[in-house]
């Protein structure tokens, strides 16, 4: 969830069904002092991203829902998730976006770079340089799942740029940066697809050169060693933060505990909190420990 200095807010995805994640989101909104969530962006129709919508609307007022349009995945789960989503938002404002669109949230510039299997074809401002990493990037398979349909955005605030591509997979990631890097560099990278190896192509991660990366992995979800290594080795990266300790990875493929919000499999679900200034300064806080670190641009 992002809250602009204007008090306007954007939530990217709602988590799992069942109420646990909706409760956490409602608590975060209350803590932020916002009376409603102005935009809820659903990146795609997998249950860990859209499943919490029915419970969320029972707890928090939502201004507008943003998505890529109809479900494209040929699976019973995705069809059921989309049907539940449509039912839950019936009568609400809905914005279907395509690459190049902007989400009109006062105080932040939010540009859509991927949606419904398409990506931008023209470089963003001051970008478009040839990407030398493309020559060594292996080809990636087609992905017929909703992951490849993810709505991806670049969020700008003053000199700060944040990249969140949802669960976008490698073939689409590569199209964003090869043969030219259409995205440019970013300050904060929300690691794609919970840190799974089917996403986070080296040609993308190293081309956007994040200063800070946050991996929203679970104890047994994402945090793949090869994806972790790709992000960890990105040129200019100051620190990688993790939402959970990746239980199925070695100690060498987890960061130090100060940079991990949840160390145990059974945990309270502590968040990683980020604040930013228009000059590009980023401050990251581990809510489990209170450990804080600031990064100046």
Backbone as numpy.savetxt, mean C-alpha at the origin, in Angstrom:
# Nx Ny Nz CAx CAy CAz Cx Cy Cz
-4.13 4.23 6.81 -4.97 5.42 6.81 -4.09 6.66 6.81
-4.40 7.59 5.90 -3.67 8.84 5.80 -4.60 9.99 6.17
-4.08 10.91 6.98 -4.84 12.09 7.36 -4.03 13.31 6.96
-4.62 14.15 6.12 -3.95 15.37 5.65 -4.03 16.46 6.71
-3.18 17.48 6.61 -3.27 18.61 7.55 -4.64 19.29 7.54
-5.38 19.13 6.45 -6.73 19.70 6.36 -7.73 18.92 7.20
-7.33 17.75 7.70 -8.25 16.88 8.43 -8.97 15.88 7.54
-8.79 15.99 6.22 -9.39 15.03 5.29 -8.59 13.73 5.31
-9.27 12.61 5.03 -8.63 11.32 5.24 -8.86 10.35 4.09
-7.90 9.43 3.94 -7.96 8.35 2.96 -7.56 7.07 3.65
-8.41 6.04 3.55 -8.09 4.70 4.03 -7.84 3.81 2.82
-6.69 3.13 2.82 -6.39 2.18 1.74 -6.64 0.77 2.27
-7.72 0.17 1.81 -8.15 -1.18 2.17 -8.66 -1.27 3.61
-9.46 -2.32 3.84 -10.20 -2.41 5.11 -9.88 -3.68 5.91
-8.98 -4.52 5.41 -8.62 -5.72 6.15 -9.66 -6.82 6.04
-9.51 -7.79 6.92 -10.31 -9.02 6.88 -11.75 -8.79 7.36
-12.67 -9.67 6.96 -14.02 -9.63 7.52 -14.02 -10.08 8.97
-15.12 -9.83 9.66 -15.27 -10.34 11.01 -15.26 -9.30 12.11
-14.84 -8.08 11.80 -14.93 -7.01 12.78 -13.64 -6.62 13.46
-12.64 -7.53 13.54 -11.39 -7.19 14.21 -10.72 -5.98 13.57
-10.57 -6.03 12.25 -9.86 -4.94 11.56 -10.70 -3.68 11.49
-12.02 -3.82 11.35 -12.89 -2.65 11.37 -12.80 -1.94 12.71
-12.71 -2.71 13.80 -12.55 -2.10 15.12 -11.24 -1.32 15.20
-10.17 -1.88 14.66 -8.87 -1.20 14.68 -8.91 0.10 13.87
-9.58 0.05 12.73 -9.69 1.24 11.89 -10.51 2.32 12.60
-11.61 1.91 13.21 -12.45 2.87 13.95 -11.66 3.51 15.09
-10.84 2.70 15.77 -10.02 3.24 16.86 -8.98 4.21 16.33
-8.39 3.89 15.18 -7.40 4.79 14.59 -8.04 6.10 14.16
-9.25 6.04 13.61 -9.96 7.26 13.22 -10.26 8.12 14.44
-10.69 7.49 15.51 -10.97 8.22 16.75 -9.70 8.86 17.28
-8.60 8.11 17.27 -7.32 8.62 17.74 -6.86 9.81 16.90
-7.16 9.78 15.60 -6.78 10.88 14.71 -7.72 12.07 14.82
-8.83 11.90 15.52 -9.76 13.00 15.72 -10.58 13.34 14.50
-10.82 12.35 13.63 -11.60 12.62 12.41 -13.00 12.04 12.56
-14.04 12.80 12.18 -15.42 12.34 12.36 -15.86 11.32 11.33
-15.14 11.25 10.20 -15.47 10.29 9.16 -14.21 10.00 8.35
-14.26 8.94 7.55 -13.21 8.67 6.58 -13.73 9.16 5.24
-13.04 10.13 4.67 -13.57 10.78 3.47 -13.51 9.89 2.24
-12.41 9.13 2.10 -12.29 8.20 0.97 -11.77 6.86 1.48
-12.43 5.78 1.05 -11.92 4.43 1.29 -11.56 3.85 -0.07
-10.26 3.61 -0.26 -9.77 3.04 -1.51 -9.62 1.54 -1.35
-10.38 0.79 -2.14 -10.27 -0.67 -2.16 -9.38 -1.03 -3.34
-8.17 -1.53 -3.05 -7.23 -1.79 -4.14 -7.69 -2.94 -5.03
-8.28 -4.00 -4.42 -8.76 -5.15 -5.19 -9.63 -6.00 -4.28
-10.21 -7.06 -4.84 -11.29 -7.76 -4.15 -10.89 -9.08 -3.51
-9.73 -9.11 -2.88 -9.37 -10.24 -2.03 -9.79 -9.94 -0.61
-10.12 -11.00 0.16 -10.80 -10.77 1.43 -9.97 -10.03 2.46
-8.64 -10.08 2.36 -7.83 -9.33 3.32 -7.73 -7.86 2.98
-8.32 -7.46 1.85 -8.30 -6.06 1.44 -9.70 -5.43 1.44
-10.71 -6.21 1.06 -12.07 -5.67 0.97 -13.02 -6.30 1.98
-12.59 -7.37 2.63 -13.51 -8.14 3.48 -14.10 -7.36 4.63
-13.39 -6.34 5.13 -13.87 -5.60 6.28 -14.85 -4.48 5.98
-15.18 -4.26 4.71 -16.07 -3.14 4.36 -17.43 -3.22 5.06
-18.12 -4.37 5.05 -19.45 -4.41 5.69 -19.40 -4.03 7.17
-18.36 -4.45 7.87 -18.26 -4.10 9.29 -17.81 -2.65 9.48
-16.97 -2.16 8.59 -16.47 -0.79 8.72 -17.61 0.22 8.61
-18.51 0.02 7.65 -19.59 1.00 7.46 -20.58 1.00 8.61
-20.55 -0.05 9.44 -21.37 -0.06 10.64 -20.75 0.76 11.77
-19.46 1.04 11.66 -18.73 1.70 12.74 -18.30 3.13 12.42
-18.05 3.40 11.14 -17.48 4.69 10.74 -18.22 5.21 9.51
-18.52 6.49 9.50 -19.11 7.10 8.31 -18.04 7.23 7.23
-18.41 6.86 6.00 -17.49 6.94 4.86 -18.07 7.88 3.82
-17.22 8.77 3.31 -17.69 9.71 2.29 -17.83 9.07 0.92
-16.73 8.52 0.38 -16.71 7.97 -0.97 -15.86 6.71 -1.01
-16.35 5.70 -1.71 -15.56 4.49 -1.94 -14.91 4.60 -3.32
-13.65 4.17 -3.40 -12.87 4.23 -4.63 -12.41 2.82 -4.98
-12.57 2.42 -6.24 -12.13 1.08 -6.64 -11.88 1.06 -8.14
-11.49 -0.12 -8.67 -11.18 -0.23 -10.10 -12.35 -0.69 -10.95
-13.53 -0.84 -10.35 -14.68 -1.34 -11.10 -14.97 -2.78 -10.71
-15.59 -3.52 -11.61 -16.08 -4.86 -11.29 -14.95 -5.84 -11.03
-15.23 -6.89 -10.28 -14.28 -7.97 -10.05 -13.91 -8.64 -11.37
-12.62 -8.98 -11.52 -12.15 -9.63 -12.75 -11.66 -11.05 -12.52
-11.63 -11.50 -11.29 -11.04 -12.80 -11.00 -12.09 -13.91 -11.07
-11.75 -14.99 -11.76 -12.65 -16.13 -11.90 -12.46 -17.08 -10.72
-12.97 -16.66 -9.56 -12.91 -17.52 -8.37 -14.14 -17.24 -7.52
-14.60 -18.25 -6.82 -15.79 -18.08 -5.98 -15.54 -17.05 -4.88
-14.34 -17.07 -4.30 -14.04 -16.13 -3.21 -14.12 -14.69 -3.68
-13.47 -14.40 -4.81 -13.47 -13.02 -5.31 -14.87 -12.57 -5.69
-15.66 -13.46 -6.30 -17.03 -13.10 -6.65 -17.85 -12.81 -5.40
-17.68 -13.63 -4.37 -18.41 -13.42 -3.12 -17.98 -12.12 -2.44
-16.68 -11.85 -2.45 -16.18 -10.62 -1.85 -16.74 -9.39 -2.55
-16.78 -9.44 -3.88 -17.28 -8.30 -4.63 -18.78 -8.10 -4.39
-19.53 -9.20 -4.32 -20.96 -9.10 -4.05 -21.21 -8.49 -2.68
-20.45 -8.91 -1.68 -20.61 -8.36 -0.33 -20.23 -6.89 -0.29
-19.21 -6.53 -1.04 -18.78 -5.12 -1.12 -19.87 -4.26 -1.75
-20.39 -4.71 -2.90 -21.45 -3.94 -3.57 -22.67 -3.76 -2.66
-23.03 -4.81 -1.94 -24.17 -4.72 -1.04 -23.91 -3.73 0.08
-22.70 -3.76 0.64 -22.38 -2.90 1.78 -22.34 -1.43 1.41
-21.95 -1.11 0.16 -21.82 0.31 -0.22 -23.01 0.81 -1.03
-24.04 0.00 -1.14 -25.22 0.41 -1.92 -25.76 1.73 -1.39
-25.92 2.67 -2.28 -26.42 4.00 -1.91 -25.32 4.98 -1.55
-24.08 4.49 -1.39 -22.96 5.38 -1.05 -22.33 5.95 -2.32
-21.56 7.00 -2.17 -20.82 7.55 -3.29 -19.71 6.58 -3.68
-19.52 6.40 -4.99 -18.51 5.47 -5.48 -17.77 6.10 -6.65
-16.45 6.00 -6.62 -15.60 6.56 -7.67 -14.78 5.42 -8.27
-15.01 5.11 -9.54 -14.23 4.10 -10.24 -13.10 4.81 -10.97
-11.86 4.39 -10.72 -10.71 5.12 -11.24 -9.95 4.31 -12.27
-9.19 5.03 -13.08 -8.29 4.44 -14.06 -6.94 5.14 -13.95
-5.88 4.55 -14.52 -4.57 5.19 -14.43 -4.59 6.61 -14.98
-3.95 7.52 -14.26 -3.92 8.93 -14.63 -4.95 9.77 -13.91
-5.94 9.11 -13.28 -6.94 9.86 -12.51 -6.33 10.34 -11.19
-7.01 11.31 -10.59 -6.62 11.79 -9.27 -7.80 11.64 -8.31
-7.49 11.29 -7.08 -8.50 11.23 -6.03 -8.52 12.59 -5.35
-9.64 13.30 -5.41 -9.66 14.72 -5.00 -9.77 14.94 -3.50
-8.73 14.58 -2.78 -8.71 14.76 -1.33 -7.94 16.04 -1.01
-8.62 16.96 -0.35 -8.03 18.26 -0.05 -6.82 18.10 0.87
-5.68 18.61 0.43 -4.47 18.58 1.24 -3.42 17.59 0.77
-3.83 16.62 -0.07 -2.90 15.66 -0.64 -3.15 15.54 -2.14
-2.08 15.29 -2.89 -2.20 15.01 -4.31 -2.08 13.50 -4.49
-3.16 12.85 -4.92 -3.20 11.39 -5.01 -3.44 11.01 -6.47
-2.41 10.48 -7.10 -2.50 10.12 -8.52 -2.53 8.61 -8.67
-3.49 8.12 -9.45 -3.63 6.69 -9.71 -2.64 6.29 -10.81
-1.80 5.29 -10.51 -0.80 4.84 -11.50 -1.10 3.45 -12.04
-1.99 2.71 -11.38 -2.42 1.41 -11.89 -3.85 1.17 -11.45
-4.60 0.46 -12.30 -5.99 0.11 -11.95 -6.55 -0.81 -13.02
-7.23 -1.87 -12.58 -7.95 -2.78 -13.46 -7.04 -3.39 -14.53
-5.78 -3.64 -14.17 -4.86 -4.28 -15.10 -4.14 -3.33 -16.03
-4.43 -2.05 -15.97 -3.74 -1.05 -16.78 -2.82 -0.20 -15.91
-1.82 0.41 -16.54 -0.92 1.32 -15.83 -0.76 2.59 -16.64
-0.24 3.62 -16.00 0.02 4.86 -16.74 1.00 4.58 -17.87
0.87 5.34 -18.94 1.76 5.17 -20.09 2.64 6.39 -20.32
2.34 7.48 -19.63 3.16 8.68 -19.73 3.83 8.93 -18.39
5.07 9.41 -18.42 5.78 9.63 -17.15 5.14 10.74 -16.33
5.20 10.58 -15.01 4.78 11.65 -14.13 5.77 12.79 -14.23
5.45 13.91 -13.66 6.28 15.10 -13.76 7.71 14.82 -13.31
8.68 15.29 -14.14 10.11 15.15 -13.84 10.56 13.70 -13.74
9.90 12.80 -14.47 10.32 11.40 -14.51 10.44 10.97 -15.97
10.67 9.68 -16.18 10.71 9.15 -17.53 12.09 8.77 -18.02
13.06 8.72 -17.10 14.41 8.34 -17.49 14.48 6.86 -17.84
15.36 6.51 -18.78 15.58 5.11 -19.13 16.08 4.35 -17.89
15.54 3.16 -17.69 15.85 2.36 -16.51 16.82 1.25 -16.89
18.08 1.39 -16.47 19.11 0.41 -16.82 18.86 -0.95 -16.17
18.05 -0.99 -15.13 17.79 -2.25 -14.43 16.91 -3.20 -15.25
16.24 -2.67 -16.26 15.30 -3.50 -17.03 16.01 -4.63 -17.78
17.24 -4.39 -18.21 17.96 -5.39 -19.00 18.20 -6.68 -18.23
18.33 -6.58 -16.90 18.60 -7.77 -16.09 17.38 -8.28 -15.33
16.21 -7.67 -15.58 14.99 -8.09 -14.88 14.37 -9.28 -15.59
14.21 -10.44 -14.91 13.58 -11.59 -15.56 12.14 -11.29 -15.96
11.67 -11.97 -16.98 10.29 -11.81 -17.36 9.38 -12.34 -16.27
8.18 -11.81 -16.20 7.22 -12.20 -15.18 5.98 -12.80 -15.85
5.36 -13.79 -15.23 4.20 -14.44 -15.84 2.95 -13.56 -15.79
2.01 -13.87 -16.65 0.70 -13.23 -16.58 0.03 -13.62 -15.26
-0.76 -12.71 -14.73 -1.47 -12.96 -13.48 -2.94 -12.65 -13.71
-3.79 -13.68 -13.68 -5.22 -13.50 -13.93 -5.99 -13.15 -12.67
-5.30 -13.03 -11.54 -6.00 -12.76 -10.28 -6.27 -11.27 -10.12
-7.02 -10.93 -9.08 -7.31 -9.54 -8.76 -6.06 -8.76 -8.35
-4.99 -9.47 -7.94 -3.77 -8.77 -7.56 -3.28 -7.85 -8.68
-3.29 -8.39 -9.91 -2.80 -7.63 -11.05 -3.72 -6.47 -11.42
-4.91 -6.43 -10.81 -5.87 -5.35 -11.06 -5.78 -4.25 -10.00
-4.85 -4.40 -9.06 -4.77 -3.49 -7.91 -4.69 -2.02 -8.34
-5.42 -1.20 -7.58 -5.28 0.25 -7.73 -4.02 0.67 -6.99
-3.08 1.26 -7.72 -1.85 1.76 -7.13 -1.83 3.27 -7.20
-1.27 3.90 -6.17 -1.28 5.37 -6.11 0.08 5.90 -5.69
0.37 7.12 -6.15 1.44 7.93 -5.60 0.79 9.11 -4.90
1.14 9.28 -3.63 0.56 10.32 -2.79 1.64 11.36 -2.52
1.36 12.61 -2.84 2.34 13.68 -2.66 1.83 14.70 -1.65
2.77 15.17 -0.82 2.49 16.21 0.16 3.75 17.07 0.25
3.71 18.25 -0.38 4.92 19.06 -0.45 6.00 18.29 -1.19
7.17 18.12 -0.55 8.28 17.40 -1.16 8.21 15.90 -0.93
7.20 15.44 -0.19 7.07 14.03 0.15 6.30 13.27 -0.93
6.80 12.06 -1.28 6.10 11.18 -2.22 6.03 9.78 -1.63
4.81 9.20 -1.63 4.56 7.87 -1.07 4.01 6.99 -2.19
4.53 5.76 -2.30 4.07 4.82 -3.31 3.41 3.62 -2.63
2.15 3.35 -3.01 1.42 2.18 -2.52 0.75 1.53 -3.73
1.18 0.32 -4.08 0.66 -0.37 -5.25 -0.27 -1.54 -4.90
-0.73 -1.59 -3.64 -1.59 -2.70 -3.24 -0.85 -4.02 -3.39
-1.48 -4.99 -4.06 -0.86 -6.30 -4.28 -0.42 -6.46 -5.74
-0.13 -5.36 -6.41 0.26 -5.42 -7.82 1.43 -6.40 -7.99
1.34 -7.24 -9.01 2.37 -8.26 -9.22 3.38 -7.81 -10.27
4.44 -8.60 -10.42 5.65 -8.14 -11.11 5.43 -7.69 -12.55
4.61 -8.40 -13.30 4.45 -8.05 -14.72 3.94 -6.62 -14.86
2.99 -6.22 -14.02 2.46 -4.86 -14.06 3.45 -3.86 -13.45
4.15 -4.27 -12.39 5.18 -3.40 -11.81 6.22 -3.02 -12.86
6.65 -4.04 -13.62 7.69 -3.80 -14.62 7.21 -2.83 -15.68
5.94 -2.90 -16.04 5.41 -1.98 -17.05 5.48 -0.52 -16.58
5.47 -0.31 -15.26 5.55 1.05 -14.72 6.95 1.64 -14.81
7.96 0.78 -14.94 9.34 1.29 -14.88 10.22 0.84 -16.05
9.69 0.08 -16.98 10.49 -0.41 -18.10 9.77 -0.14 -19.43
10.49 0.34 -20.44 11.92 0.65 -20.44 12.27 1.96 -19.74
11.23 2.77 -19.45 11.47 4.04 -18.75 10.78 4.01 -17.40
11.39 4.63 -16.43 10.80 4.75 -15.10 9.77 5.87 -15.13
8.50 5.50 -15.16 7.42 6.48 -15.25 7.05 7.08 -13.90
7.59 6.51 -12.82 7.21 6.92 -11.47 8.18 7.90 -10.83
9.46 7.82 -11.20 10.47 8.63 -10.53 10.83 8.03 -9.18
11.40 8.83 -8.30 11.79 8.36 -6.98 10.72 8.69 -5.95
10.72 7.93 -4.85 9.73 8.15 -3.79 10.46 8.20 -2.45
9.79 8.74 -1.47 10.36 8.81 -0.13 9.96 7.63 0.73
8.70 7.22 0.62 8.18 6.11 1.42 7.53 5.10 0.48
7.95 3.85 0.58 7.41 2.76 -0.22 6.69 1.79 0.69
5.38 1.63 0.47 4.63 0.58 1.15 4.88 -0.69 0.34
5.66 -1.58 0.89 6.13 -2.76 0.16 4.94 -3.53 -0.42
5.01 -3.84 -1.70 3.87 -4.43 -2.39 3.54 -5.83 -1.89
2.23 -6.13 -1.84 1.75 -7.50 -1.66 2.30 -8.15 -0.39
2.39 -7.37 0.69 2.83 -7.87 1.99 4.26 -8.40 1.98
5.01 -8.07 0.91 6.37 -8.57 0.81 6.46 -9.96 0.20
5.50 -10.34 -0.65 5.58 -11.62 -1.35 6.54 -11.51 -2.53
7.12 -12.66 -2.89 8.10 -12.68 -3.98 7.47 -12.50 -5.35
6.16 -12.70 -5.48 5.51 -12.48 -6.76 5.35 -11.02 -7.12
5.72 -10.15 -6.19 5.72 -8.71 -6.40 7.10 -8.18 -6.03
7.26 -6.86 -6.07 8.53 -6.23 -5.67 9.67 -6.56 -6.62
9.42 -6.37 -7.91 10.46 -6.55 -8.91 11.63 -5.61 -8.61
12.83 -6.12 -8.74 14.02 -5.30 -8.49 14.04 -4.08 -9.39
13.61 -4.22 -10.65 13.61 -3.10 -11.58 12.72 -1.96 -11.10
11.69 -2.28 -10.33 10.83 -1.24 -9.77 11.39 -0.69 -8.46
11.63 -1.59 -7.50 12.02 -1.14 -6.16 13.30 -0.31 -6.20
14.30 -0.79 -6.94 15.57 -0.07 -6.98 15.48 1.19 -7.83
14.55 1.22 -8.78 14.40 2.43 -9.61 13.73 3.56 -8.85
12.77 3.24 -7.98 12.07 4.31 -7.25 12.86 4.78 -6.04
13.89 4.02 -5.64 14.86 4.45 -4.62 14.21 5.02 -3.36
13.39 4.25 -2.68 12.74 4.79 -1.47 13.76 5.09 -0.37
13.48 6.13 0.42 14.30 6.41 1.60 13.90 5.52 2.76
12.58 5.25 2.86 12.02 4.42 3.90 11.06 3.42 3.25
11.03 2.19 3.77 10.06 1.20 3.30 9.36 0.60 4.50
8.05 0.37 4.36 7.25 -0.29 5.39 6.61 -1.52 4.77
6.88 -2.68 5.35 6.34 -3.95 4.85 5.16 -4.37 5.72
3.96 -4.39 5.13 2.77 -4.76 5.90 2.53 -6.27 5.81
3.50 -7.00 6.32 3.43 -8.46 6.32 2.75 -8.98 7.58
2.37 -10.24 7.55 1.88 -10.91 8.75 2.91 -11.88 9.28
2.61 -12.52 10.38 3.56 -13.49 10.94 3.83 -14.62 9.97
2.79 -15.01 9.22 2.93 -16.09 8.23 2.42 -15.65 6.86
2.39 -14.36 6.62 1.89 -13.86 5.34 2.90 -12.86 4.78
3.44 -13.16 3.61 4.42 -12.27 3.01 5.76 -12.36 3.71
6.55 -11.30 3.59 7.88 -11.31 4.17 8.79 -12.34 3.53
8.59 -12.63 2.24 9.42 -13.62 1.55 10.88 -13.16 1.55
11.82 -14.08 1.79 13.22 -13.68 1.89 13.76 -12.95 0.67
13.37 -13.39 -0.55 13.92 -12.72 -1.73 13.33 -11.32 -1.90
12.04 -11.15 -1.62 11.44 -9.81 -1.69 12.04 -8.92 -0.60
12.18 -9.46 0.60 12.80 -8.71 1.70 14.18 -8.23 1.29
14.97 -9.12 0.68 16.34 -8.76 0.29 16.34 -7.68 -0.78
15.42 -7.78 -1.73 15.32 -6.76 -2.78 15.08 -5.39 -2.19
14.13 -5.31 -1.26 13.83 -4.02 -0.64 15.00 -3.57 0.24
15.51 -4.47 1.03 16.61 -4.16 1.95 17.81 -3.58 1.21
18.08 -4.10 -0.01 19.26 -3.69 -0.77 19.02 -2.50 -1.68
17.84 -1.91 -1.64 17.53 -0.80 -2.54 18.47 0.37 -2.30
19.04 0.94 -3.35 20.00 2.04 -3.20 19.38 3.24 -2.47
20.06 3.73 -1.46 19.59 4.91 -0.74 18.60 4.62 0.37
18.23 3.34 0.58 17.27 3.02 1.63 17.92 3.22 3.01
17.26 4.04 3.84 17.77 4.24 5.20 17.33 3.10 6.10
16.03 2.74 6.05 15.53 1.68 6.93 14.32 1.00 6.31
14.20 -0.28 6.61 13.01 -1.08 6.32 12.32 -1.37 7.65
11.01 -1.12 7.71 10.19 -1.41 8.90 9.23 -2.54 8.54
8.91 -3.40 9.52 8.00 -4.52 9.30 6.84 -4.46 10.28
5.66 -4.85 9.79 4.50 -4.92 10.68 4.60 -6.10 11.63
5.13 -7.23 11.15 5.30 -8.43 11.97 6.67 -9.04 11.73
7.14 -9.77 12.72 8.30 -10.63 12.52 7.85 -11.77 11.62
8.59 -12.02 10.53 8.24 -13.07 9.58 8.72 -14.41 10.13
7.80 -15.20 10.66 8.14 -16.43 11.37 8.79 -17.47 10.46
8.47 -17.44 9.19 8.99 -18.46 8.28 10.27 -18.02 7.59
10.82 -16.88 8.00 12.11 -16.42 7.50 13.15 -16.51 8.61
14.39 -16.47 8.22 15.47 -16.50 9.19 15.66 -15.14 9.84
16.46 -15.11 10.90 16.78 -13.85 11.55 17.44 -12.90 10.57
18.19 -13.44 9.62 18.88 -12.61 8.63 17.92 -11.93 7.66
16.67 -12.41 7.61 15.66 -11.81 6.72 14.52 -11.20 7.53
14.85 -10.71 8.71 13.99 -9.84 9.51 14.85 -8.69 10.01
14.26 -7.52 10.12 15.02 -6.38 10.62 15.12 -6.47 12.15
15.87 -5.55 12.74 16.01 -5.51 14.20 14.66 -5.27 14.85
14.49 -5.74 16.08 13.18 -5.70 16.74 12.64 -4.29 16.91
13.50 -3.29 17.03 13.02 -1.90 17.15 12.19 -1.48 15.94
12.42 -2.14 14.81 11.77 -1.76 13.57 10.62 -2.71 13.20
10.19 -3.54 14.14 9.10 -4.49 13.93 7.99 -4.21 14.94
6.77 -3.98 14.46 5.67 -3.59 15.34 5.14 -4.74 16.17
5.23 -5.97 15.65 4.69 -7.14 16.36 5.68 -8.30 16.24
6.20 -8.74 17.37 7.24 -9.77 17.37 6.68 -11.19 17.50
5.51 -11.34 18.09 4.95 -12.66 18.35 3.79 -12.97 17.41
3.59 -14.25 17.17 2.49 -14.67 16.30 1.14 -14.26 16.87
0.96 -14.46 18.19 -0.25 -14.01 18.86 0.06 -12.66 19.49
-0.50 -11.61 18.89 -0.11 -10.26 19.30 -1.34 -9.35 19.30
-1.15 -8.14 19.75 -2.24 -7.15 19.81 -2.47 -6.46 18.47
-1.59 -6.66 17.52 -1.72 -5.98 16.24 -1.34 -4.52 16.33
-0.16 -4.25 16.88 0.29 -2.86 17.02 0.64 -2.28 15.64
0.38 -0.99 15.44 0.66 -0.39 14.14 2.05 0.25 14.06
2.43 0.57 12.85 3.55 1.47 12.59 2.94 2.81 12.22
3.35 3.85 12.90 2.78 5.19 12.70 3.81 6.09 12.03
3.37 6.81 11.02 4.25 7.68 10.26 3.67 9.09 10.24
4.49 10.08 10.54 4.11 11.47 10.35 5.10 12.09 9.38
4.65 13.08 8.65 5.51 13.70 7.64 5.26 15.19 7.55
6.29 15.92 7.21 6.20 17.36 6.98 6.33 17.63 5.49
5.86 18.80 5.10 5.90 19.16 3.68 7.32 19.28 3.14
8.30 19.45 4.04 9.69 19.52 3.58 10.28 18.14 3.31
9.48 17.08 3.49 9.94 15.73 3.22 10.45 14.97 4.43
10.46 15.61 5.60 10.88 14.92 6.81 9.86 13.86 7.18
10.34 12.66 7.50 9.48 11.54 7.87 9.87 11.08 9.28
8.87 10.88 10.13 9.10 10.31 11.45 8.28 9.04 11.58
8.94 7.95 11.93 8.29 6.65 12.04 8.34 6.20 13.50
7.21 5.69 13.99 7.11 5.25 15.38 6.59 3.82 15.44
7.26 3.00 16.22 6.83 1.64 16.50 5.89 1.70 17.70
4.60 1.46 17.48 3.60 1.61 18.55 3.77 0.56 19.65
4.46 -0.53 19.36 4.69 -1.56 20.38 5.68 -1.08 21.43
6.72 -0.38 20.99 7.81 0.00 21.89 7.92 1.49 22.13
7.32 2.29 21.24 7.51 3.74 21.32 8.78 4.20 20.65
9.56 3.28 20.08 10.79 3.66 19.38 10.46 4.52 18.17
11.15 5.66 18.06 10.88 6.64 17.01 12.18 7.01 16.30
12.09 7.18 14.99 13.24 7.64 14.23 12.77 8.62 13.16
13.52 9.71 12.99 13.18 10.72 11.99 14.21 10.71 10.87
13.71 11.05 9.67 14.53 11.05 8.47 14.30 12.37 7.73
15.34 13.15 7.60 15.23 14.42 6.88 15.59 14.20 5.42
14.95 14.96 4.55 15.19 14.80 3.11 16.47 15.53 2.72
